[in-house]
Structure formats: structure tokens, C-alpha cells
Amino acid sequence: FINEDGIIGVKEGDDVDAFFVSVRDGLRHFTTLYRGYPLMKLNTIENAFQSREPIKGEVKNSIKGGFEISLDGIKAFCPASQIALKKENDENYLGKTFYFKIIDLKKDSVNIVVSRRALLEEERQKQLEELRLTLNIGMDIKAKVLSVQKFGMFVDLGGVNGFIPSSEISWDKVGRKADNYSVGQEVIARIMAIDWEKEQVTLSIKATEPDPWTDAENKYPVGSRITGTIVRLEAYGVFVNIEYGIDGLIHISNIISGRKINHPKEVLDIGQRIEAYIL
């Protein structure tokens, strides 16, 4: 009856399950241990298995094919594929306590297999159902950046992943727009499309910002003079940033008069400030 902390876990009047061992000097001897484990703890584990209720366990060691889990002192096994939705380094689990679902129990041999992933999938499905009721196309939502790629960003919407294409990150057309964001950063994005069958949500940060082209025709009439910064050099001309989200093209034939050039880089550099006319 003594637990790992040396404390007796029963008191007078408690009912306990026990095994009859032998008779010695007229006294019947019993034990509450089964294969070295307290029967009360084994009963608790069996009840959790039968009722499919989560049970708390500590990740003790990384072993071949998975992890050794301690369920209040009783050894269990969690396959590597069942420790998480997406497995990370083993060190991230060792010594930590999680809730597990018992997926297999052979009481005679005290062989216990548990899964944390099963609970995470149930929780994810629950979150997904809640999101189905709350997410709508056109609404703005807070999201956390999961990864940054050349083609866009993946974000967490709280139970389902969303994707922001590179073209929808910013009105700015220069460089990798995703470079301005980092993993874990929170952003506000607008839902552009939802496909629940594929569990795909497409979003746009750009859509939450004013369109710089809305009043561009009034701000920059033909014949007006502007000052801008060269942001890209191409064989056919240079791109000049006038303001956030608005770039203009100066064709190579309009860069310099009285002299033929083969490439704009002969006379201009990226980052250079220049004056030009709107044609």
C-alpha cells in the first residue's frame, strides 16, 4: 500500500482488491500487487481503458520505436507515431507530463499501449467543427505564422491551417514579401476562400489594407513629375517605386537621350532616387 513517496494510500474501513497467496501458521496471506504493480493502480488503468477516458502519464525514456510512459508508476508504451500530430525531437517530450488514451491493454501481461495523438486529433476535430460555424469568407481573423516559404506563408487559425499566397501578403511587388514575417508572429488576414473537404483556408493580408491604386489616377496624372526609388533593373527598363504598392516602368528607350545603352545598369543602380514624368 506504500506509494513511491513512502505514503500509505489506504485507511481503516477501505475496501481493497487482493490476491490470495498462501496460508502460514493458520493465517491467510494476501497481496495487492500483481506482477509487481499495485492492483488498485492497475484497476484505475483498466477503468480508463474501458471508459476511453484520458489518463495522465509522464514520458520517462526514448526507447526503440517510441517512448516509455509512466502511468503513476506503471510502465506503458507510446509508439513514436502516436506521441504527437507531428513528431519533433525526442528531447521535447522527455520528462514532460501529458494526457494519453489507452489504445491497447493486456492485463495478464501488464502490456499497455497509449496514444497522445488520438487525443490531439479529437481536440483538433472539435476545434475544426467550431471553426466551421464561425469562419466566413470576407471576415478578418487573427492568425499565427507557422512557416515562411518562397510561395507564401502557412498560418494557424486555431485548429486548422491557413495559407497566404505570396501575392496576397503585400501590395509591394518587390522582393520576397514573406521575408518581413517570422514564425510565431501574429497577423491579421482576410479569408478569401474556404474548402472544408480539403481543410484549406486561403487568406490575404493585402486585402486588409487600402488599395493604393484606388486614387492613383488622380494623384499621378499623365504629364506630372514624380520622385521615386529604383527597385528593379531589367534588360527592357527599370522599375521605380513611387509609393507603397505603386511601381512605374521606365522603358530603356526613355532612360537617357542622345545615347544608346544595352542595359539600364550602365547608368542606373537599385536604390537610386530619380525624377521622372508620368507618360
N, C-alpha and C positions, 0 to 999 in steps of 0.2 A: 504493500500500500504506500510505500515511500516513493515520492516522485524525485525528479532529477535535482530538485533544490533541497532534498532531505526532509520534506514536509509530509506528514501522514495525511492522506487525502480522504480518509473516512472518519466517521464518528459513531458512537454507540447508537444503535437503532437503525442504521443504514442497511438496506438490502444490497447484497453483492452476489454476483455470479462467481462460482468457483468450481474447480475440478477436484474430484476425489482422487487421492494419491495412494494412501495405504492406511493400515491400522497398526499402530505401535503402542504396546503396553495398554491396550484397551482404548486408546484414543484414536479417533479418525482424523487423519491429516488431509488438509485441502490446500490448494494453491489458486491464486488468482492470476498466475502467469500462464500464458500459452505460447510455447516456443520462445520463451524469454521475454515476452511482451505482456504488459498488464491487460487482462481481459476487458476491463472497463474501457480502455482506450481503443481496443480492437472493436468493441461493440459500437463505440461512437463513430468509428470509421465505417463500419458496416451500415449503420443507420444513414450516414451521409451518402453512401453509395446507393442504397435502396431509394432514398428520397431525392437523389440527384441534387442535393444541396452542396454549395461550395464549402470547402474546408481549408483552413489556414495551414500553410506549410513553409518551411524555411529551406532555401536552396543551400545544401551543405557542400557538395562537391560536383565538379565536372567529371563525368565518367564516360566510358566508351558508349557512344550512341545517344548520350543525353546527360541527365543530371540526377544526383541523389537528393531526394527531398525528405526532410524530417517532418512527419505529421505528429507533433507533440511527442517526439522521441521514437516514433515508429518509422522505419525506412520505407520509402516509396521511390518509384522510378518515373521520371518525366522524360519522354523522348525529346530529342533536340528539336524536332519539328513541331512539338506541342508547347514549347516554352513561351512563344510569342507569335504574333501575326507575321512579324518579320524579324528573324533572329539576328541578334547583334553579337558582340564579343562576349564570351563566356563570363568574363570578369564583371560585366554589367549586371549579372544575376547573382553571383556568389555572395552568400551572407545575407541576402535580402529575403523578406517575407512577402509572400503573395497568397492570393486565394486560388485554389485549384479545384477542378472537378475530377472525381474518381471515375475513370472510364473502364477499369477492369480490376476485379478483386477476387483472388483465390485465397479464401480464409484458411484452408487447411495448410497451405504452404506459406501463408502471410506474404503473398506476392501481390503488390499493389502498384497499379499504373495510373498516373494522374495527368491531367492536361490543364494548362493555364490558357492555352489558345482557345479552347472550347468556350470558356467564359468570356474572353475578349471578343470572340465572334458573335456571341449572344448580345453583348453590350453594343457592339457595332451595329448589329441588325436593329436593335432597339433605337439607337440614335438615328439610323437611316430612316426608319418609319416616322420618327418625329420630324426629321428634315423634309420628308415628302409632304407633310402638312404645312410646313412653314415657308419653304423656299419657293419663290416665284420668279419668272423671267421679268427683268426690269428692276428688281429690288437691289439695293446696295447692302453689302454684307461685309463684316469684318472677317479676315482670313489670315492664317499664319503661313509664311513661306516655308515649304518643305524642301524644295531643291530648285536650283537655278541652272537652266540649260541654255544652249545656243538658240533653241527654237521657242523658248518661253519659260514659264515658272509653274511648278506644281505647288498648290496650297492646300491647307487643311481647313475644312469648313465646319469641323466639329463632328466627325463621324463619317464624312465622305470627302474624298479628294476632289479638288477642282483644278482646272488648267487655265492659265492666262497665256495666250499666244504672244509671241514677241511683238507682233504688230499691234497688240492691244494693251501694251504696257505703258506706252507714252506717245504723245504727239510728235516727239522728237524723232527724227528719222536717222540720226547719226549714231554710229557705234552700236555696241551691244547694250540695249536699254536695260536688260536684266542685270547688268553689272552694278547698277545703282542699288540693288537689293541684296540682302543676306539671309541665310537660313535662320528661322526663328523670328524674323521681323514681321510685324503685323501691318496689313494693308487694308484699304477699303476698296472693294471692287464691285462692279455691277454684273449681275447674272445675265448672260446673253442667250444661253441655251441650256436645256436640261434633257438628259437621256437616262431615265431611271433604269431601263433594262441593262444598259451598259455601265450604270452608276458613274456617268460622266457629266460634269457641270463645267461649262465654259464661261469664263468671266472676262471682264475688261476693266482695267484701271483707267484707261484713257477716256472711257465713256463717262466717268465721274467728274471729268474736268471740262471746262468750257472749250468749245471748238474754236481754235484760233483763226480758222478760215471764215468764220461767220461774218466778220466785219472787214475782212482783208481787202475787199474791193474798194471800200470807202477809205480805208487807212492808206492804201498804196495805189492811188490812181495811176493810170498809164501816163508816163512823162515825168512822174515825180522822182525825186532823188533820195536815195537811201544810203545808210552806212551799215555794213554787215561784216560778218567774220567768215572767212573761207573755211569750210568744214570738210570738203572732199575735192580731190583732183581726179579728173578722168581725161582720157585722150581727147574727148569731144568738147570739154569745157570744165568749169568749176562750179561747185555748189556753194552758195553763200547763205548763211543763216541770218535772217532779218530779225526774227524774234522767236520765242519758244514755239516750236511746231511749224514754223513757216520758213522754208528754204526757197531760194531762187537759183536759176541756172543762168550762168553767163557762157554763151557758146564760145568756142575757141576763136571764132571769127570776130567776136566783139570784145576780146580781151585787150588788144592793143592795135593801134592803127599805124600804118606805114611800115609794118614789119611782119613777116610771116614766121610763125612758131609751129613746131611739130607737136609740142605738148605744153600744157599750162605751167608745168613745174619749172619751165625755163625762166618764167618771170614772176611766178606767184608761189606762196607757201601756205600750207594748212595753218590756221590760226591767225593769219594776217588780216588786219582790218582794212577794208577798202570802201570806196564810194562807187555807186553805180546808179543807173537810171532804169526805171521800170519800162520795159518795152511792151 
